[in-house]
Amino acid sequence: MTKTPVVPKDLQENYTSWHFSPAIISGDFLFCAGCTGRRLDGTISPDIAGQAEQSFLTIEKSLKEAGLTFDNIVEMTTYHVGLQEHLSDFMTVKDKFIKEPYPAWTAVGVSELAVSGAIIEIKVIANRNS
């Protein structure tokens, strides 16, 4: 099966230095790598709302590069440091980006993430034909 990397210009560093595709097309699907709330300048918001919004904005870059929108998302997995503590605030931000019909969603509590200071990481799968 053919795999085609999707690398928005702003995310080229991920591909070059970290050796992973921000997203990859395989068949009818776009698989987006997990996105934390880290901004392009390397800073990160101290709160869940700021980090969640930045995570979704980063995901949006890969979706757009592939000609897709949030409406194409069929599955979403979120990883949270302090899941119960900030789930309500996360859902408020999520609902700005994710509309009905809602994708399948799994929220997982974790002890830490790869980016220092990150408390949220979001990964999605989008169907290119939906």
Helices and strands as residue ranges (DSSP letters): E 3-6, G 9-11, H 12-17, E 23-26, E 29-32, E 35-36, H 48-65, G 70-72, E 73-80, H 83-97, E 104-109, E 120-127
